[in-house]
Amino acid sequence: MEVSVIKIGNSKGIRLSKTMLEKYNIQDSVEVVLEDDQIVIKPTKEPRRGWDLAFKTMAENGDDSLLMDDVFDDENLEAW
């Protein structure tokens, strides 16, 4: 896809269409990677996005119990 370089103040930039922004979930920032003779524009990664809501939902549904004990029967706590 070819896009025009436009003047933005004293700088230049490119415009991304609404369709592209939505498709790649681009919000307020992007990651720019310089590779060989290319400029790669990637959506900013938010690996824990939505976790707060997921944890809240789990707690409301009672799905937040431990799957295994936090102390084992044969664990020697004196060694610590």
C-alpha positions in Angstrom: 0.0 0.0 0.0 1.3 3.4 -0.9 0.6 6.4 1.3 1.7 10.1 0.9 4.2 11.8 3.2 2.5 14.9 4.5 3.8 18.0 6.3 3.0 18.2 10.0 4.4 21.4 11.5 8.1 21.4 10.9 8.1 17.6 10.5 6.6 15.1 8.0 4.5 12.1 8.7 2.1 9.6 7.2 -1.7 9.1 7.8 -3.1 5.7 8.6 -6.7 5.0 7.6 -9.4 4.4 10.2 -9.7 0.8 8.8 -6.0 0.1 9.4 -6.1 1.6 12.9 -9.0 -0.6 13.8 -7.7 -3.7 12.1 -4.4 -3.6 14.0 -5.9 -2.1 17.2 -3.7 1.0 17.1 -4.7 3.5 19.8 -2.5 6.4 20.9 1.0 5.1 20.2 2.9 2.7 18.0 6.3 1.0 18.1 8.7 2.0 15.3 11.3 -0.6 14.4 14.2 0.1 12.0 15.2 -3.1 10.1 17.7 -3.1 7.3 16.2 -0.8 4.7 12.7 -0.9 6.2 10.6 1.0 8.8 8.2 -1.3 10.5 5.2 0.2 12.4 3.7 -2.1 15.1 0.8 -1.6 17.5 2.1 -1.0 21.1 1.9 -4.2 23.0 0.0 -4.3 26.2 0.4 -7.9 27.4 -1.6 -7.5 30.6 -4.4 -5.4 29.0 -7.8 -6.4 30.4 -6.4 -8.5 33.2 -8.0 -6.3 35.9 -11.4 -7.0 34.5 -10.7 -10.7 34.0 -9.5 -11.0 37.7 -12.6 -9.1 38.9 -14.9 -11.4 36.9 -13.0 -14.5 38.2 -13.5 -13.3 41.8 -17.2 -12.6 41.2 -17.7 -16.1 39.8 -15.6 -17.8 42.5 -13.0 -19.0 40.0 -10.1 -17.4 41.8 -9.2 -20.2 44.2 -5.8 -21.8 44.3 -5.3 -24.9 42.0 -2.6 -26.3 44.3 -1.6 -25.8 47.9 0.9 -23.0 48.5 2.7 -25.2 51.1 3.6 -28.9 50.5 3.4 -31.5 53.2 7.1 -32.4 52.7 8.4 -28.8 52.5 11.1 -27.9 55.0 10.5 -24.3 55.9 13.5 -24.3 58.3 15.8 -24.5 55.3 14.7 -21.0 54.3 
